[in-house]
Amino acid sequence: MDYNTEKGFTLLEVILAIALLGIIGVAFSSYWSTSTSALEDIHLQGLAREIAYNSVEQLQKAGDNLDEDDNFDLIISNSISEENENLKIDGVSFSKEVSASDYQDGVKEINIKVRYNQSQVNLSLLLADKRELD
């Protein structure tokens, strides 16, 4: 009797191994795609926040540099009109809208909206005329 003593995998074992690797590959690629999308969203949200914080700094700087005879409302209004703009960063368009309303005498409520893709970051703060506080 002559038996084949060669060792190796049968065709069925090879097909099952390839199918298993394919299933694992599809699952991994789906995970990778979702993770990449989430990281991109986090990156864009961080950029939008940074744009909003830069506007806050500019408005605070304008409010801090007032002379005794400067009009707080007028200076803040002019600064706000300069802050409304459209930007393009990393190929993504950002639209920044800054508005102000009177909160009380010498205090403005500032609202900053930064829009990108179908998302938006909102930032609200109170900005006081420091001369009124002294």
CORRA-V303833 format. One record per run of one state. SS is the DSSP state (H for helix, E for strand, L for the rest). FROM is the first residue (numbers start at 1). LEN is the number of residues. If there is no record, write none. Layout:
BEGIN
ss | from | len
SS | FROM | LEN
SS | FROM | LEN
END
This chain:
BEGIN
ss | from | len
L | 1 | 10
H | 11 | 54
L | 65 | 7
H | 72 | 12
L | 84 | 1
E | 85 | 5
L | 90 | 2
E | 92 | 13
L | 105 | 2
E | 107 | 10
L | 117 | 2
E | 119 | 10
L | 129 | 1
H | 130 | 4
L | 134 | 1
END
